[in-house]
Amino acid sequence: MGVQLGDLVPGTVLTGRLQPVVRFQRQDKQNKAFEVNTVNLGLNFLLKGHAINFKADYAINDRRVSGEDVDTFRFQTQLVF
């Protein structure tokens, strides 16, 4: 299950638009030992709408693997020709 909320900020930055995003994800394989809840905090930069955009987010997981945090930082881009 996942829920995402974003807000397209009015105005432009470098001819693009900013969109802060918060996402909640829950993974459960009917096995409580595998249950994972993740909160993502991100920022999208829409240079040309959805045709050219850049996205960065930080995922905060509620589990530890081998005693260490498994939080992640992701950066992705989309280029449509």
N, C-alpha and C positions, 0 to 999 in steps of 0.2 A: 504494500500500500504506500502511496506517496501523495503528498499535498504540497503545492508550490504557490507562493504569493510573491508577486513582483509589482513594482510601480515605475512606470516610465516617467522620468523626471522632465518637467517642462524645460524648454530651451535647448541649446546645442553646445557641445564642447568639441572643438576641432572638427566641426561639421558633422558630428555624430551625436547620439543621444545616450544618456546613462540610464541604467535600470538596476537598482538594487533588488536582490532576490533572497528570499528565505524559503528553504525547502525542508520538509520532514519526511523521512522514509522509515518504514518498518519492514523488516524481513523476518519471517517466521515460517519455518518448514515443519510446523506441527511438532517441533522438538525444541523444548525450552532451552536446551544447551546451545542451540544455533541462533536464538533470537538476537537480532541486532536492531537498534534504533539509532538513526543518524540525523543530525541537524546540519544543514549546509547553509553557510552565509556567503553570498556571492555578489558580484557586480558584473553586469553585462554592458558592453559598449557596442551599440548598434550603429555602425558606420554607414551602412546602406540598407537599413531595415534588417530583414532576416537573410538577405543575400550576402552581406559581408558583416560579420560580427565577431567579437572577441569576448570570451567569458572566463572569469576566474572565480573559483570558490574554495572555501575551506570547509572540509567535512569533519564534524565532531562526532565520533562514534562513542557509544556507551559501553563498549567492551575493551578488554585488554587481551593481547595475544602474547603469551609467554611473559606476562608481567609488564608489558610495555604498551603505551598508547598506540593506536593504529589510526590516528587522525591523519588526514591527507589534504594536500593542496593540489588543485587541478587548474590547468589552463587549457582552453580549447578555442579553436577558431573555425569559422565556416565561411567558405568562399564559393559562391555559386556563379558560374559563367553563363 
